[in-house]
Amino acid sequence: MILHLMNKINYEEIIFNRNKKKIIEAIRSAENCSYYRNLFIKNNIDINKIHTYSDFKKIPILSKNDYKQNYLKFVKDGMLTEASSILLRSPVSDYSIKDKLLNPLNLEIYITSGSTGTPIEIIRHKYDVNQNYIVLNNYRKIVGGFESLSNYVWVLPESIASRKYVFCQESTYFRHNRYGYIACIEKLSKARLQEFLLFCYEKEIKSIIAWPSFLERLADYTVNTKQINLLQSVQYIESNSELLEKKVFFKICDFLKKPITNIYSGNETNFIAGTCSKNCMHVFDDNIFIELIRNQGGSSETIVTNLNSANTALIRYNLGDIAEWDSQECSCECNKKYPYKIKLINYRSNDMVLAKDGSKYEFNIIADPLNFSQIKYGIDIGKYKVEQVMEDCFILFYSNEISDEEIGKIVSYVQNYLHEVLEYEVDIKASRVNMDWNNYNYNRKYRYFECCVKK
């Protein structure tokens, strides 16, 4: 079918029919967990009568809040005992305790950054995760032109690494694993970037996986210091975690002279899509079924169904991101396997944290310490919104009634964290407020953050 005519046709219906077998299998797997089994009964849904996209749409959309409140009920029946469920629901500051409980069950725990206002704990089965990575690695072969991802360095913000990788308490920033290295980096200082370049050169790193801010700073620093030779062994660069804006995408390509792709995913979901050399974002429709559903603000929210998660089902989950279908033709190799494309709505300027030197950072540098401090101290601030009023001044609005001492611990933790990242002191004023927490801007990525700094 000619792609430029597809914008007149229902994309969701086309893709549903293309992958009907896998979608039906995902629904049948979902019936093996208590949440969906009860949901189907409550809404009189007979999964044996789901044959069309119209039938599929009768399944209610799953919100982040519903998932957060019931996340253990998405695990396949029989995998978790009542005792383990009680422990998993309890607040603990050391997530290695939960890891030790889940590892023998081949389950893993993840934590979202809470960019839409609510950090979420997620349970994934290792088999489902492996199936997910098979799809991603096959895409890497197409876009990167290599057989396997080996001798890579995966760059994580230190806060994210702390939740998953720092339990070993190693002193080095670079930790070796089976196929390469984990680099725990948050402060994007010149010294840290220089250290990273030397590491890539000495270890003959072939692939770099990192988040957008890091890659942009690395490109700037490498070109400005004329050290592109230190990345001579690198064959492939991958941006993940957040959207890599078009201008930044081509800037990195131009500066580093390396192929680059931007992988779109969420901790709760399978890998959703990836960009090609033309910066078109191709949907991995053999890994996930994606729907773009209009919200009351007129924008299309991303609704996803995992297709390779038999043990930890996720059906019609509202990821919260804003996107639209992309009908432009693409002649890349990726288009042969993945012809359906989306456009993620670019960040607006007030989606990013603005530093004194003009640098911009993803909201994760605030959301991560907010989330981690609540876990560390066993404090729940509830819904929140953060406003940046000056480069060194923020206001934290929160919903739950907690003591001054408790909110003081949270504020102190986040301030110290930002001091490390931004390399200057910041002030955070906290205020408990009663507001309509559903009354947010539907057209922005980070719905509970706004930069109000005038430049």
C-alpha positions, 0 to 999 in steps of 0.5 A: 500500500502506498504510504502517503495515502495511509494518512486517510486510513485508520493506522490503528486498524491497519496495524491491528490487522497486520499483527492480529495474532500477536495482539490476541495472544497478548490478550489471552496472556493478560487473562492469566493475571488477576487485574485483567481477569477482573477487568474483563469480568467487570466490563463483560468482555469475552476475549474469544469475541475480540476479532477486530480493532473495534472489539479491542477498543472495548478494553478500558484504557489503563491509567498510570495511577491504576497501574501504580495502585495494582502493579503486583496484579499484572504479574502472571498468577502463581509467581508471587506468594502473599508473603512476597507481595506484602514485602514488595508493597512495603516502602524500603530504602534499599531496593536490593531487598526486593531484588533478592526476593524477585531474582529467584522468581526471574522477576525484576523491579524497575522505577520510573522517574515520574516525569508525569508526576507519579513515580511508579514501581514496575515488575517485569519478567526476565524472559519478557525483558529478553524477548523485548531486547531481541526486537531492539537488537534486531533493529540495531542490526538494521540501523547500525549495520553490525551483528551484535552490540558488543563492548559498549558503554551504557551511560546512566545518570547516577540516580538511576544507577543507584536504583539498580546498579550501585548496590555493589558499592563500587568506587569506580564510575565504570562498572563492567558487565557481560557485554560491556560497561555501565557508566554512572555519570550525572555531573556533565563537567569537563573533567568527567567528559574528558574521563569518559573520552579517555575511557572510550579510547583505552577500552576501544568502545564500539557503541555508546548508549546514553541520554540526550543531554549527555550526548549533546555535551559530549559532542560539544566537548569533543569538537571544541577540544579537537579530540574526535580521535578518542572516539575512533573505535566507536561505530554506533551511538544510541540515545534513550530515556528521552526524546532526542530533538531533530536539531540535536540529532543532526548536530551529534551526527555532524559533530561525531561523524557516527550513525545514531538512533533514538530509541523510544520506550518506557520502563513499563513498556516494551521498546516502542520505536526507533529513529533511522538515519533520516530521523524518522521514528519507526514503530516496532509493531512486532513488539508493541501495539500503539494507539494514538487517542485524542485527549480533551486538549485535542492532542493524541496520547500514546496508548500501548499494548506489550506484545512480548510480555506473556508473564507481565501483561500490559494492555492499552496502557496510557503512557502519557506521551504526546505523538502523531502519526507520520505519513511521510515516505522513508527510503531507509532499510528500517522502513522495509520491516517497520513501515509505520512511523510516529512523530513525538511532540518536541519539548517546549523550552519550558520542559527543560531545567535551565542552568546558569550557563544556558545548558538545558537538562531533562526534568529527570535531574529533579524527578529522580531525587524526588523519587529516590528521597521518598523511597529512602525516607519512607515519605510520600509527598503525593502528587507534585508540581515543580516550577523553576522561577530562577536558575537557582530557585525552584518551587515544589508544590505537593499534595499530601499532608506531611510534617515540616521535618519530613518535607525538609528531608526531601527538600534537602536531599533534592537540593544537595543532588542538584548542587552536584549536577548543576555545580552551584547551590539551589534553593527549593521552596516547598508548599502543600497546596490543594489544586486540581492535579488533573488540570495540566497542560495536555500538550507538554511532555513534562506535565508537572514541571515548568521552567518560568525563567525569562531569557 
